[in-house]
Amino acid sequence: MTSNSSDPAVKAALDRSAGDPDRRILFRGGTVVTMDPAIDDLTVGDVLVQGSRILDVGPDLGAVDGAIVIDAGGCIVSPGLVDTHRHAWQAQMRRTIPDVNDLTEYLMSTLSEIAPLYTPHDMYVGTRLAALTAIDSGVTCMLDFSHNSRTPEHSESAIQALIDTGLRGVHASMSPHFGAWDEQWPADLTRLKERYFSSSDQLVTLRMAALATDAIAGSRLAYGPELAQVADELDIGVSLDVVFGAAASQAVLDWEGQGLLHPRLTLIHCTALSPQAWRAMGQAGVTVALAPTSDAQIGLEDAVPAVDESLAEGIRPGLSVDVEVGLVSEMFTQMRTLHAIQRMRAVNATYGTDDTPDRISTRDVLDFATLQGARTNGLGDVTGSLTPGKQADLLVVRADDINNMPLNDAIGTLVLGTDPRNIDAVFIAGQPRKWAGQLVDVDVDHLRSEVYASRDAIVGRTAS
C-alpha cells in the first residue's frame, strides 16, 4: 500500500484550500519519524497540520472534522532535510569540475574565471535550479551561501529565486572573491533587509556570509569586528566559509579574544582545526556546518569531516552539499558519506586493541541533517522536527518502493535506502511543493530551456 497522492481528488482539495490559513491536513497511518527527542517515533501514526504548522502527532488522531486526509500507509512521514551551506548560483555549471583536486582548482576555475561572467539573470536561473533540486530531493530548508553578489541586482535575483520556489531559504549574502563588482557589500545588506526581510515570520530569511581569514580574497571578506558589528546592527546571524587549517584555528582564537564567538555564528567545514580552537568553539556555543563529500572528495586540509571533533566539544553539527560544480546535489549522500567515514575511522583507531569503537549511528546523521541543520541555520525553533507548533516542513517517503521494501527500520531506510525517487511528497509551511513524485507548479521543460541557455551563454562569454 502506498500514499494516495495519485488520487486527483486529494490534490484538487489541496489546491482549492491553498490560501486557507486554517486548512487541516491529516497524514494518516504512516510510520512517523519525529526527530524530536521528546516525541517517540511511531510504527503507525498520524500527523495533523493546520495552516502552516504542525498541530498534533499521535498513534491515532481519529477523525478530524474537515481535514484533507492523506493516506500515508506504506510510507515514512519525516521532517524535511536541511542543507546548511550550498553555493546555489553555480547550479547550471554542475559537474564542470567533477575531479577537482584541491581548493585552488575550484577557486581558479569557478570563482575566478566563471563567476565574473554571471549576469543577474544567471544568478536567478542557477539559484532557482538549485532550490528546486533541493525540494525534489527532500530538502525543505537550504542556506544559500550566495558569494557572487556583484551588483545589487545579483543579490535581488538570488533572493527572488528562493522566494519563487517556495523553499524555506536562507540567503547568506557575500561579495565576490575576484573580479569587478559594485563594492556595495556589506552596506547593501541594510537595503536588502528592509526590502525583502521585514518580517521574521517568513519563508526566506537573511544572514551574512564571510570567510574565516584573508588568505583567499583579502581582508574585506575576513570575519572580524567590522563585519560582526554590521551583523549585530542588522540582528542577523553569520555563516563563515573556509574554516580550516592553522590560519583559521588562529582566527577562532582571535575571535574568542574579541568576544566574536557566539551561538549565531556558524563555522563551515572545520577540518584540521587545533584542539584550542575547538575548545573555544565549544565554550562559545557556535554552530558547525560539515560538508562531508566536499571535505573528502576535494581534499580540504586533512580531508576528514570533523564530526568527532565537533561532538567531543558538545556541538552537534549540521550537514551541507557545498558546490554542485564538483559534488553530489542531494543530502542522502552527505549522511551516508559521514556515517561511513566516521565509523571507518572509529574502527581503524581501535583495530588491534581491546578498545570499543565509538561509532555514530544512522539516527545521529539523520539528526544532523534535520534538527541540527535547522539549529545551524538559526531556525531550530521553526523547523527540523515533527514538533507541534513548528512549521509543517515534512516528507512522505515511499517505503514500499523496490529499493526500500520491506520496511524494517525507518531511520535506516531513510539514511541508507532512500533517494529522491522515493520522495512522494514534500510539504513546506503546510504547502505541497512535491506531489506524487513530481514538483508542483514547475514547468520542467521551460526550466530546462532556461538552464541550458544560461549555461551556454556563460560558456560563450568565456571564449570571447
C-alpha positions as a Markdown table, in Angstrom:
| # | Residue | x | y | z |
|---|---|---|---|---|
| 1 | Met | 0.0 | 0.0 | 0.0 |
| 2 | Thr | 1.3 | 3.5 | -0.9 |
| 3 | Ser | 0.3 | 7.1 | -0.4 |
| 4 | Asn | -3.0 | 8.2 | -2.1 |
| 5 | Ser | -1.1 | 11.1 | -3.7 |
| 6 | Ser | -2.1 | 9.8 | -7.1 |
| 7 | Asp | -5.8 | 10.5 | -6.3 |
| 8 | Pro | -6.7 | 13.7 | -8.2 |
| 9 | Ala | -9.4 | 14.5 | -5.7 |
| 10 | Val | -6.9 | 14.9 | -2.9 |
| 11 | Lys | -4.7 | 17.2 | -5.0 |
| 12 | Ala | -7.8 | 19.2 | -6.1 |
| 13 | Ala | -8.8 | 19.6 | -2.4 |
| 14 | Leu | -5.3 | 20.9 | -1.6 |
| 15 | Asp | -5.4 | 23.3 | -4.5 |
| 16 | Arg | -8.8 | 24.7 | -3.5 |
| 17 | Ser | -7.8 | 25.3 | 0.0 |
| 18 | Ala | -4.2 | 26.6 | -0.6 |
| 19 | Gly | -4.9 | 30.0 | 0.8 |
| 20 | Asp | -6.8 | 28.9 | 3.8 |
| 21 | Pro | -4.7 | 29.6 | 7.0 |
| 22 | Asp | -6.9 | 27.2 | 8.9 |
| 23 | Arg | -6.8 | 24.3 | 6.4 |
| 24 | Arg | -6.2 | 20.9 | 8.1 |
| 25 | Ile | -4.3 | 18.1 | 6.6 |
| 26 | Leu | -4.2 | 14.7 | 8.3 |
| 27 | Phe | -1.3 | 12.4 | 7.3 |
| 28 | Arg | -2.8 | 9.1 | 8.4 |
| 29 | Gly | -1.3 | 5.7 | 9.1 |
| 30 | Gly | 2.3 | 6.2 | 8.2 |
| 31 | Thr | 5.5 | 5.3 | 10.0 |
| 32 | Val | 6.3 | 8.6 | 11.8 |
| 33 | Val | 9.9 | 9.7 | 12.5 |
| 34 | Thr | 9.7 | 12.9 | 14.5 |
| 35 | Met | 13.4 | 13.6 | 15.3 |
| 36 | Asp | 12.1 | 15.4 | 18.4 |
| 37 | Pro | 13.8 | 13.8 | 21.4 |
| 38 | Ala | 10.6 | 14.3 | 23.5 |
| 39 | Ile | 8.3 | 12.7 | 21.0 |
| 40 | Asp | 8.6 | 9.0 | 20.2 |
| 41 | Asp | 8.7 | 7.7 | 16.7 |
| 42 | Leu | 5.6 | 5.7 | 15.7 |
| 43 | Thr | 5.5 | 2.5 | 13.8 |
| 44 | Val | 2.0 | 3.6 | 12.7 |
| 45 | Gly | 0.8 | 7.1 | 13.4 |
| 46 | Asp | -0.8 | 10.3 | 12.3 |
| 47 | Val | 0.5 | 13.9 | 11.8 |
| 48 | Leu | -2.1 | 16.7 | 11.8 |
| 49 | Val | -1.2 | 20.0 | 10.1 |
| 50 | Gln | -3.2 | 23.2 | 10.4 |
| 51 | Gly | -2.3 | 26.0 | 8.1 |
| 52 | Ser | 1.5 | 26.3 | 8.1 |
| 53 | Arg | 2.1 | 24.5 | 11.4 |
| 54 | Ile | 2.1 | 21.0 | 12.9 |
| 55 | Leu | -0.9 | 20.7 | 15.2 |
| 56 | Asp | -0.5 | 17.2 | 16.6 |
| 57 | Val | 1.4 | 13.9 | 16.3 |
| 58 | Gly | 0.0 | 10.7 | 17.7 |
| 59 | Pro | -0.6 | 7.0 | 17.2 |
| 60 | Asp | -4.3 | 7.5 | 16.2 |
| 61 | Leu | -5.7 | 11.0 | 16.0 |
| 62 | Gly | -9.1 | 9.7 | 14.9 |
| 63 | Ala | -11.4 | 11.6 | 12.6 |
| 64 | Val | -10.6 | 15.3 | 12.2 |
| 65 | Asp | -13.6 | 17.3 | 11.0 |
| 66 | Gly | -12.9 | 18.9 | 7.7 |
| 67 | Ala | -9.4 | 17.6 | 7.3 |
| 68 | Ile | -7.9 | 16.6 | 3.9 |
| 69 | Val | -6.8 | 13.0 | 4.6 |
| 70 | Ile | -3.5 | 11.8 | 3.0 |
| 71 | Asp | -3.2 | 8.1 | 3.3 |
| 72 | Ala | 0.5 | 7.6 | 4.4 |
| 73 | Gly | 0.2 | 3.8 | 4.7 |
| 74 | Gly | 3.4 | 2.1 | 3.4 |
| 75 | Cys | 5.2 | 5.4 | 3.8 |
| 76 | Ile | 7.5 | 7.2 | 6.2 |
| 77 | Val | 6.5 | 10.7 | 7.4 |
| 78 | Ser | 9.6 | 12.6 | 8.5 |
| 79 | Pro | 10.9 | 16.1 | 8.8 |
| 80 | Gly | 12.3 | 17.7 | 5.7 |
| 81 | Leu | 16.1 | 17.7 | 5.3 |
| 82 | Val | 18.1 | 20.9 | 6.0 |
| 83 | Asp | 21.1 | 22.0 | 4.0 |
| 84 | Thr | 23.4 | 24.4 | 5.9 |
| 85 | His | 25.6 | 25.5 | 3.1 |
| 86 | Arg | 25.2 | 25.4 | -0.7 |
| 87 | His | 26.5 | 27.9 | -3.3 |
| 88 | Ala | 23.3 | 27.8 | -5.3 |
| 89 | Trp | 24.2 | 30.2 | -8.0 |
| 90 | Gln | 26.6 | 27.7 | -9.6 |
| 91 | Ala | 23.9 | 25.1 | -10.4 |
| 92 | Gln | 23.9 | 25.5 | -14.2 |
| 93 | Met | 27.6 | 24.7 | -14.1 |
| 94 | Arg | 27.1 | 21.4 | -12.4 |
| 95 | Arg | 29.9 | 18.8 | -12.6 |
| 96 | Thr | 32.1 | 21.0 | -14.7 |
| 97 | Ile | 35.0 | 20.0 | -12.5 |
| 98 | Pro | 34.0 | 16.5 | -11.2 |
| 99 | Asp | 37.6 | 15.5 | -10.4 |
| 100 | Val | 38.7 | 18.8 | -8.8 |
| 101 | Asn | 41.9 | 18.1 | -6.9 |
| 102 | Asp | 42.1 | 20.9 | -4.4 |
| 103 | Leu | 40.6 | 24.2 | -3.3 |
| 104 | Thr | 42.9 | 26.2 | -5.6 |
| 105 | Glu | 41.5 | 24.4 | -8.7 |
| 106 | Tyr | 38.0 | 25.3 | -7.7 |
| 107 | Leu | 38.8 | 28.9 | -6.8 |
| 108 | Met | 40.6 | 29.5 | -10.2 |
| 109 | Ser | 38.1 | 27.6 | -12.4 |
| 110 | Thr | 34.8 | 28.7 | -10.9 |
| 111 | Leu | 35.3 | 31.8 | -8.7 |
| 112 | Ser | 38.0 | 33.5 | -10.8 |
| 113 | Glu | 37.0 | 32.5 | -14.3 |
| 114 | Ile | 33.3 | 31.8 | -14.3 |
| 115 | Ala | 31.8 | 33.8 | -11.5 |
| 116 | Pro | 32.6 | 37.3 | -13.1 |
| 117 | Leu | 30.7 | 36.3 | -16.2 |
| 118 | Tyr | 27.3 | 35.9 | -14.4 |
| 119 | Thr | 24.5 | 38.3 | -15.0 |
| 120 | Pro | 21.7 | 38.8 | -12.5 |
| 121 | His | 19.6 | 36.5 | -14.7 |
| 122 | Asp | 22.2 | 33.8 | -14.5 |
| 123 | Met | 22.1 | 34.2 | -10.7 |
| 124 | Tyr | 18.3 | 33.7 | -10.8 |
| 125 | Val | 18.5 | 30.6 | -13.0 |
| 126 | Gly | 21.3 | 28.9 | -11.0 |
| 127 | Thr | 19.7 | 29.6 | -7.7 |
| 128 | Arg | 16.3 | 28.5 | -8.7 |
| 129 | Leu | 17.6 | 25.3 | -10.2 |
| 130 | Ala | 19.5 | 24.5 | -7.0 |
| 131 | Ala | 16.4 | 25.3 | -4.9 |
| 132 | Leu | 14.1 | 23.2 | -6.9 |
| 133 | Thr | 16.6 | 20.4 | -6.9 |
| 134 | Ala | 16.8 | 20.7 | -3.2 |
| 135 | Ile | 13.0 | 20.4 | -2.9 |
| 136 | Asp | 12.9 | 17.4 | -5.3 |
| 137 | Ser | 15.4 | 15.6 | -3.1 |
| 138 | Gly | 13.7 | 16.2 | 0.2 |
| 139 | Val | 15.4 | 19.4 | 1.3 |
| 140 | Thr | 12.8 | 21.8 | 2.8 |
| 141 | Cys | 15.3 | 24.3 | 4.2 |
| 142 | Met | 18.6 | 25.4 | 2.5 |
| 143 | Leu | 21.1 | 28.1 | 3.3 |
| 144 | Asp | 22.3 | 29.6 | 0.1 |
| 145 | Phe | 25.8 | 30.9 | 0.6 |
| 146 | Ser | 25.5 | 33.5 | -2.2 |
| 147 | His | 29.0 | 34.7 | -2.8 |
| 148 | Asn | 28.7 | 36.3 | -6.2 |
| 149 | Ser | 26.9 | 39.5 | -5.2 |
| 150 | Arg | 28.5 | 41.7 | -7.9 |
| 151 | Thr | 25.7 | 44.2 | -8.0 |
| 152 | Pro | 22.5 | 44.9 | -6.0 |
| 153 | Glu | 20.6 | 43.2 | -8.9 |
| 154 | His | 22.7 | 40.0 | -8.5 |
| 155 | Ser | 21.6 | 39.8 | -4.8 |
| 156 | Glu | 18.0 | 40.6 | -5.6 |
| 157 | Ser | 17.9 | 37.9 | -8.3 |
| 158 | Ala | 19.2 | 35.2 | -5.9 |
| 159 | Ile | 16.7 | 36.2 | -3.2 |
| 160 | Gln | 13.8 | 36.2 | -5.7 |
| 161 | Ala | 14.7 | 32.8 | -7.0 |
| 162 | Leu | 14.4 | 31.4 | -3.4 |
| 163 | Ile | 11.1 | 33.1 | -2.9 |
| 164 | Asp | 9.7 | 31.9 | -6.2 |
| 165 | Thr | 10.4 | 28.2 | -5.5 |
| 166 | Gly | 8.6 | 28.1 | -2.1 |
| 167 | Leu | 11.7 | 26.7 | -0.4 |
| 168 | Arg | 12.4 | 27.7 | 3.2 |
| 169 | Gly | 15.6 | 29.5 | 2.2 |
| 170 | Val | 18.3 | 31.4 | 4.0 |
| 171 | His | 20.0 | 34.0 | 1.8 |
| 172 | Ala | 23.6 | 34.4 | 3.2 |
| 173 | Ser | 25.0 | 37.3 | 1.3 |
| 174 | Met | 28.7 | 37.9 | 0.4 |
| 175 | Ser | 30.6 | 39.8 | -2.2 |
| 176 | Pro | 32.6 | 38.0 | -4.9 |
| 177 | His | 36.1 | 36.8 | -4.2 |
| 178 | Phe | 37.6 | 38.0 | -7.6 |
| 179 | Gly | 36.7 | 40.3 | -10.5 |
| 180 | Ala | 34.9 | 43.6 | -10.9 |
| 181 | Trp | 31.9 | 44.4 | -8.7 |
| 182 | Asp | 30.0 | 47.4 | -7.4 |
| 183 | Glu | 31.5 | 47.3 | -3.9 |
| 184 | Gln | 28.1 | 47.6 | -2.4 |
| 185 | Trp | 28.6 | 44.8 | 0.2 |
| 186 | Pro | 28.1 | 44.7 | 3.2 |
| 187 | Ala | 26.3 | 48.1 | 3.2 |
| 188 | Asp | 23.7 | 46.8 | 0.8 |
| 189 | Leu | 22.6 | 44.3 | 3.5 |
| 190 | Thr | 20.6 | 47.0 | 5.1 |
| 191 | Arg | 18.6 | 47.7 | 1.9 |
| 192 | Leu | 18.1 | 44.0 | 1.3 |
| 193 | Lys | 16.7 | 43.5 | 4.8 |
| 194 | Glu | 14.3 | 46.4 | 4.5 |
| 195 | Arg | 13.1 | 45.3 | 1.1 |
| 196 | Tyr | 12.8 | 41.5 | 1.4 |
| 197 | Phe | 13.1 | 40.6 | 5.1 |
| 198 | Ser | 10.8 | 43.0 | 7.0 |
| 199 | Ser | 9.2 | 40.1 | 8.9 |
| 200 | Ser | 10.9 | 37.4 | 10.9 |
| 201 | Asp | 8.0 | 35.1 | 10.2 |
| 202 | Gln | 8.6 | 34.3 | 6.5 |
| 203 | Leu | 10.0 | 31.5 | 4.4 |
| 204 | Val | 13.2 | 33.3 | 3.3 |
| 205 | Thr | 15.4 | 34.8 | 5.9 |
| 206 | Leu | 18.7 | 36.7 | 5.8 |
| 207 | Arg | 22.2 | 36.0 | 7.1 |
| 208 | Met | 25.7 | 37.5 | 6.4 |
| 209 | Ala | 28.3 | 35.3 | 4.7 |
| 210 | Ala | 32.0 | 35.8 | 5.1 |
| 211 | Leu | 35.3 | 34.0 | 5.2 |
| 212 | Ala | 37.4 | 32.9 | 8.1 |
| 213 | Thr | 40.7 | 34.6 | 7.0 |
| 214 | Asp | 42.1 | 37.0 | 4.5 |
| 215 | Ala | 44.1 | 34.2 | 2.7 |
| 216 | Ile | 41.9 | 34.0 | -0.4 |
| 217 | Ala | 40.3 | 37.3 | -1.1 |
| 218 | Gly | 41.9 | 39.8 | 1.3 |
| 219 | Ser | 40.7 | 41.5 | 4.5 |
| 220 | Arg | 37.4 | 42.8 | 3.1 |
| 221 | Leu | 35.8 | 39.3 | 3.3 |
| 222 | Ala | 37.5 | 38.1 | 6.5 |
| 223 | Tyr | 35.3 | 38.0 | 9.6 |
| 224 | Gly | 36.3 | 40.3 | 12.4 |
| 225 | Pro | 35.0 | 43.3 | 14.4 |
| 226 | Glu | 33.7 | 45.3 | 11.5 |
| 227 | Leu | 31.6 | 42.6 | 9.9 |
| 228 | Ala | 30.5 | 41.4 | 13.2 |
| 229 | Gln | 29.2 | 44.9 | 14.0 |
| 230 | Val | 27.2 | 45.1 | 10.8 |
| 231 | Ala | 25.6 | 41.7 | 11.6 |
| 232 | Asp | 24.8 | 42.8 | 15.1 |
| 233 | Glu | 23.2 | 46.1 | 13.9 |
| 234 | Leu | 21.1 | 44.1 | 11.5 |
| 235 | Asp | 20.3 | 41.4 | 14.0 |
| 236 | Ile | 21.3 | 38.6 | 11.7 |
| 237 | Gly | 23.4 | 35.5 | 12.0 |
| 238 | Val | 26.8 | 35.0 | 10.3 |
| 239 | Ser | 28.0 | 31.9 | 8.3 |
| 240 | Leu | 31.7 | 31.6 | 7.7 |
| 241 | Asp | 33.2 | 29.5 | 5.0 |
| 242 | Val | 36.8 | 28.1 | 4.5 |
| 243 | Val | 37.2 | 27.5 | 8.3 |
| 244 | Phe | 40.1 | 25.1 | 8.2 |
| 245 | Gly | 43.8 | 24.7 | 8.9 |
| 246 | Ala | 46.2 | 26.6 | 11.1 |
| 247 | Ala | 45.2 | 30.1 | 9.9 |
| 248 | Ala | 41.5 | 29.5 | 10.7 |
| 249 | Ser | 42.5 | 28.0 | 14.1 |
| 250 | Gln | 44.3 | 31.2 | 15.0 |
| 251 | Ala | 41.4 | 33.3 | 13.7 |
| 252 | Val | 39.0 | 31.4 | 16.0 |
| 253 | Leu | 41.2 | 32.2 | 19.0 |
| 254 | Asp | 41.4 | 35.8 | 17.9 |
| 255 | Trp | 37.6 | 36.0 | 17.7 |
| 256 | Glu | 37.4 | 34.5 | 21.2 |
| 257 | Gly | 39.6 | 37.2 | 22.5 |
| 258 | Gln | 37.5 | 39.8 | 20.7 |
| 259 | Gly | 34.2 | 38.4 | 22.0 |
| 260 | Leu | 33.1 | 37.5 | 18.5 |
| 261 | Leu | 32.3 | 33.8 | 19.1 |
| 262 | His | 28.6 | 33.2 | 19.8 |
| 263 | Pro | 25.7 | 30.9 | 19.0 |
| 264 | Arg | 24.6 | 32.8 | 16.0 |
| 265 | Leu | 27.9 | 32.2 | 14.3 |
| 266 | Thr | 28.2 | 29.2 | 12.0 |
| 267 | Leu | 31.6 | 27.8 | 11.1 |
| 268 | Ile | 31.7 | 25.7 | 7.9 |
| 269 | His | 34.0 | 22.7 | 7.2 |
| 270 | Cys | 36.2 | 23.0 | 10.3 |
| 271 | Thr | 38.7 | 20.4 | 9.1 |
| 272 | Ala | 42.2 | 20.3 | 10.7 |
| 273 | Leu | 41.4 | 22.9 | 13.4 |
| 274 | Ser | 43.5 | 22.9 | 16.5 |
| 275 | Pro | 42.3 | 21.5 | 19.9 |
| 276 | Gln | 42.5 | 25.0 | 21.3 |
| 277 | Ala | 40.2 | 26.3 | 18.5 |
| 278 | Trp | 37.7 | 23.5 | 19.1 |
| 279 | Arg | 37.7 | 24.3 | 22.9 |
| 280 | Ala | 36.9 | 27.9 | 22.2 |
| 281 | Met | 34.1 | 27.0 | 19.8 |
| 282 | Gly | 32.5 | 24.6 | 22.2 |
| 283 | Gln | 32.6 | 27.0 | 25.1 |
| 284 | Ala | 31.0 | 29.8 | 22.9 |
| 285 | Gly | 28.3 | 27.5 | 21.6 |
| 286 | Val | 28.9 | 28.2 | 17.9 |
| 287 | Thr | 27.3 | 26.0 | 15.3 |
| 288 | Val | 29.1 | 23.9 | 12.8 |
| 289 | Ala | 28.2 | 23.0 | 9.2 |
| 290 | Leu | 30.0 | 20.0 | 7.9 |
| 291 | Ala | 30.4 | 19.2 | 4.2 |
| 292 | Pro | 31.2 | 15.5 | 4.1 |
| 293 | Thr | 31.7 | 15.0 | 0.4 |
| 294 | Ser | 33.4 | 18.3 | -0.1 |
| 295 | Asp | 36.0 | 17.7 | 2.6 |
| 296 | Ala | 36.7 | 14.1 | 1.5 |
| 297 | Gln | 36.5 | 14.4 | -2.3 |
| 298 | Ile | 38.2 | 17.8 | -2.9 |
| 299 | Gly | 40.6 | 17.1 | 0.0 |
| 300 | Leu | 40.2 | 20.2 | 2.2 |
| 301 | Glu | 43.2 | 20.2 | 4.6 |
| 302 | Asp | 43.2 | 16.7 | 6.1 |
| 303 | Ala | 40.1 | 15.7 | 4.1 |
| 304 | Val | 38.3 | 14.2 | 7.1 |
| 305 | Pro | 34.9 | 15.6 | 8.1 |
| 306 | Ala | 35.3 | 16.9 | 11.6 |
| 307 | Val | 32.4 | 15.1 | 13.2 |
| 308 | Asp | 34.4 | 13.5 | 16.1 |
| 309 | Glu | 36.0 | 16.8 | 17.0 |
| 310 | Ser | 32.6 | 18.6 | 16.9 |
| 311 | Leu | 30.9 | 16.0 | 19.1 |
| 312 | Ala | 33.7 | 16.0 | 21.6 |
| 313 | Glu | 33.0 | 19.7 | 22.3 |
| 314 | Gly | 29.3 | 19.1 | 22.5 |
| 315 | Ile | 28.5 | 20.6 | 19.1 |
| 316 | Arg | 26.1 | 18.5 | 17.1 |
| 317 | Pro | 26.7 | 19.7 | 13.5 |
| 318 | Gly | 24.5 | 20.3 | 10.5 |
| 319 | Leu | 25.3 | 18.9 | 7.1 |
| 320 | Ser | 25.7 | 20.6 | 3.7 |
| 321 | Val | 26.1 | 20.0 | -0.1 |
| 322 | Asp | 28.6 | 22.9 | -0.8 |
| 323 | Val | 29.5 | 23.1 | -4.6 |
| 324 | Glu | 27.5 | 21.3 | -7.2 |
| 325 | Val | 30.2 | 22.1 | -9.8 |
| 326 | Gly | 32.1 | 19.1 | -8.5 |
| 327 | Leu | 29.9 | 17.3 | -6.0 |
| 328 | Val | 26.6 | 15.5 | -5.5 |
| 329 | Ser | 23.4 | 17.6 | -5.3 |
| 330 | Glu | 21.5 | 15.8 | -2.5 |
| 331 | Met | 21.6 | 15.3 | 1.2 |
| 332 | Phe | 21.2 | 11.5 | 1.4 |
| 333 | Thr | 24.8 | 11.1 | 0.2 |
| 334 | Gln | 26.0 | 13.6 | 2.8 |
| 335 | Met | 24.5 | 11.4 | 5.5 |
| 336 | Arg | 25.9 | 8.2 | 4.1 |
| 337 | Thr | 29.3 | 9.6 | 3.5 |
| 338 | Leu | 29.6 | 10.9 | 7.0 |
| 339 | His | 28.2 | 7.7 | 8.5 |
| 340 | Ala | 30.7 | 5.6 | 6.6 |
| 341 | Ile | 33.8 | 7.8 | 7.2 |
| 342 | Gln | 33.3 | 8.2 | 10.9 |
| 343 | Arg | 32.7 | 4.6 | 11.5 |
| 344 | Met | 35.7 | 3.6 | 9.4 |
| 345 | Arg | 37.9 | 6.0 | 11.5 |
| 346 | Ala | 36.5 | 4.7 | 14.7 |
| 347 | Val | 37.2 | 1.1 | 13.9 |
| 348 | Asn | 40.6 | 1.8 | 12.4 |
| 349 | Ala | 41.6 | 3.7 | 15.6 |
| 350 | Thr | 40.9 | 0.7 | 17.8 |
| 351 | Tyr | 42.0 | -2.0 | 15.5 |
| 352 | Gly | 44.3 | -4.4 | 17.2 |
| 353 | Thr | 43.3 | -3.2 | 20.7 |
| 354 | Asp | 40.7 | -4.1 | 23.2 |
| 355 | Asp | 39.1 | -0.7 | 22.9 |
| 356 | Thr | 35.5 | -0.4 | 21.7 |
| 357 | Pro | 35.0 | 1.9 | 18.6 |
| 358 | Asp | 32.9 | 5.0 | 19.3 |
| 359 | Arg | 30.7 | 4.9 | 16.3 |
| 360 | Ile | 27.9 | 7.3 | 15.3 |
| 361 | Ser | 24.5 | 5.9 | 14.2 |
| 362 | Thr | 22.1 | 6.4 | 11.4 |
| 363 | Arg | 19.9 | 8.3 | 13.8 |
| 364 | Asp | 22.8 | 10.6 | 14.5 |
| 365 | Val | 23.3 | 11.5 | 10.9 |
| 366 | Leu | 19.6 | 12.0 | 10.3 |
| 367 | Asp | 19.6 | 14.3 | 13.4 |
| 368 | Phe | 22.4 | 16.2 | 11.8 |
| 369 | Ala | 20.5 | 16.5 | 8.5 |
| 370 | Thr | 17.3 | 17.7 | 10.1 |
| 371 | Leu | 17.1 | 19.2 | 13.6 |
| 372 | Gln | 20.7 | 20.2 | 14.0 |
| 373 | Gly | 20.7 | 21.6 | 10.5 |
| 374 | Ala | 17.8 | 23.8 | 11.4 |
| 375 | Arg | 19.5 | 24.9 | 14.5 |
| 376 | Thr | 22.7 | 25.7 | 12.5 |
| 377 | Asn | 20.7 | 27.8 | 10.1 |
| 378 | Gly | 19.2 | 29.7 | 13.0 |
| 379 | Leu | 15.8 | 28.1 | 12.6 |
| 380 | Gly | 15.8 | 25.4 | 15.3 |
| 381 | Asp | 12.6 | 26.8 | 16.8 |
| 382 | Val | 11.0 | 26.9 | 13.4 |
| 383 | Thr | 11.7 | 23.6 | 11.6 |
| 384 | Gly | 13.8 | 20.4 | 11.7 |
| 385 | Ser | 11.4 | 18.1 | 13.6 |
| 386 | Leu | 7.8 | 17.0 | 13.7 |
| 387 | Thr | 7.0 | 19.0 | 16.8 |
| 388 | Pro | 3.6 | 20.5 | 17.4 |
| 389 | Gly | 3.9 | 24.3 | 16.9 |
| 390 | Lys | 6.7 | 24.1 | 14.4 |
| 391 | Gln | 6.3 | 24.8 | 10.7 |
| 392 | Ala | 4.9 | 21.9 | 8.7 |
| 393 | Asp | 8.1 | 21.1 | 6.7 |
| 394 | Leu | 7.8 | 17.4 | 6.1 |
| 395 | Leu | 8.3 | 14.5 | 3.7 |
| 396 | Val | 6.3 | 11.5 | 2.7 |
| 397 | Val | 8.7 | 8.8 | 1.6 |
| 398 | Arg | 7.6 | 5.6 | -0.1 |
| 399 | Ala | 8.9 | 2.7 | 1.9 |
| 400 | Asp | 7.3 | 0.1 | -0.3 |
| 401 | Asp | 9.4 | 1.0 | -3.4 |
| 402 | Ile | 11.7 | -1.7 | -4.7 |
| 403 | Asn | 14.8 | -0.2 | -3.1 |
| 404 | Asn | 13.2 | 0.3 | 0.3 |
| 405 | Met | 10.9 | -2.6 | 0.8 |
| 406 | Pro | 10.3 | -4.3 | 3.2 |
| 407 | Leu | 10.3 | -1.6 | 5.8 |
| 408 | Asn | 12.1 | -2.9 | 8.9 |
| 409 | Asp | 13.8 | 0.1 | 10.3 |
| 410 | Ala | 12.5 | 3.6 | 9.4 |
| 411 | Ile | 15.7 | 5.5 | 10.3 |
| 412 | Gly | 17.9 | 3.0 | 8.5 |
| 413 | Thr | 15.6 | 3.2 | 5.5 |
| 414 | Leu | 15.7 | 7.0 | 5.3 |
| 415 | Val | 19.5 | 7.1 | 5.7 |
| 416 | Leu | 20.7 | 4.1 | 3.9 |
| 417 | Gly | 18.0 | 3.2 | 1.4 |
| 418 | Thr | 16.1 | 6.3 | 0.3 |
| 419 | Asp | 16.9 | 8.6 | -2.7 |
| 420 | Pro | 15.0 | 11.4 | -4.3 |
| 421 | Arg | 12.8 | 9.0 | -6.5 |
| 422 | Asn | 11.3 | 7.6 | -3.2 |
| 423 | Ile | 10.0 | 11.0 | -2.1 |
| 424 | Asp | 6.3 | 11.0 | -2.8 |
| 425 | Ala | 5.5 | 14.4 | -1.3 |
| 426 | Val | 7.3 | 17.4 | 0.1 |
| 427 | Phe | 5.4 | 20.0 | 2.2 |
| 428 | Ile | 6.9 | 23.3 | 3.2 |
| 429 | Ala | 5.0 | 25.5 | 5.6 |
| 430 | Gly | 2.0 | 23.2 | 5.0 |
| 431 | Gln | 2.0 | 23.7 | 1.2 |
| 432 | Pro | 2.8 | 20.8 | -1.2 |
| 433 | Arg | 5.9 | 21.5 | -3.2 |
| 434 | Lys | 6.3 | 18.0 | -4.5 |
| 435 | Trp | 3.3 | 15.7 | -5.0 |
| 436 | Ala | 3.0 | 12.2 | -6.4 |
| 437 | Gly | 6.7 | 12.3 | -7.0 |
| 438 | Gln | 6.7 | 15.5 | -9.1 |
| 439 | Leu | 7.5 | 19.1 | -8.4 |
| 440 | Val | 4.3 | 21.2 | -8.0 |
| 441 | Asp | 3.7 | 24.1 | -10.4 |
| 442 | Val | 7.1 | 23.8 | -12.1 |
| 443 | Asp | 7.3 | 23.7 | -15.9 |
| 444 | Val | 10.4 | 21.5 | -16.1 |
| 445 | Asp | 10.7 | 21.8 | -19.9 |
| 446 | His | 10.8 | 25.6 | -19.6 |
| 447 | Leu | 13.2 | 25.4 | -16.7 |
| 448 | Arg | 15.4 | 23.1 | -18.8 |
| 449 | Ser | 15.5 | 25.6 | -21.6 |
| 450 | Glu | 16.4 | 28.5 | -19.3 |
| 451 | Val | 19.2 | 26.4 | -17.6 |
| 452 | Tyr | 20.7 | 25.4 | -20.9 |
| 453 | Ala | 20.5 | 28.9 | -22.3 |
| 454 | Ser | 22.1 | 30.4 | -19.3 |
| 455 | Arg | 24.9 | 27.7 | -19.2 |
| 456 | Asp | 25.6 | 28.2 | -22.9 |
| 457 | Ala | 25.7 | 32.0 | -22.6 |
| 458 | Ile | 28.2 | 31.8 | -19.7 |
| 459 | Val | 30.4 | 29.3 | -21.6 |
| 460 | Gly | 30.2 | 31.6 | -24.6 |
| 461 | Arg | 31.4 | 34.5 | -22.6 |
| 462 | Thr | 34.5 | 32.5 | -21.5 |
| 463 | Ala | 35.5 | 32.2 | -25.1 |
| 464 | Ser | 35.1 | 35.9 | -26.0 |
